Amino acid sequence: MKVGTEVEGSDGKPMLRLSDPTRPMTVQDLMRHTSGLTYGNRGDSLIHKSYMDAKIGDRTATVEEMVTRLSKLALALQSRRPLGI
């Protein structure tokens, strides 16, 4: 997965700059809600809109479908905690 940072494009419109995460996501990150995954309905950035467009949170989707959708999206933030803490 990549981390998306919203920047101004040459045309003045917002665009996403994708970069590699500083470290891999861990189960601990997921449990602490510090993984960089987000909820589409909790903001209006390009990242949030992409989560809404991918129907993240659709309760009719299988786990396999949800993981496939998530794997194609950018993270909203870098994982916030260093490993080992």
Buried (B, 14 or more C-beta within 10 A) or exposed (E): BBBBBEEEEEEEEEBBEEEEBEEEBBEBBEEEEBBBBBEBEEBEBBBBEBBBEBEBEEEEBEEEEBEEBBEEBBBBBBBEEEEEE
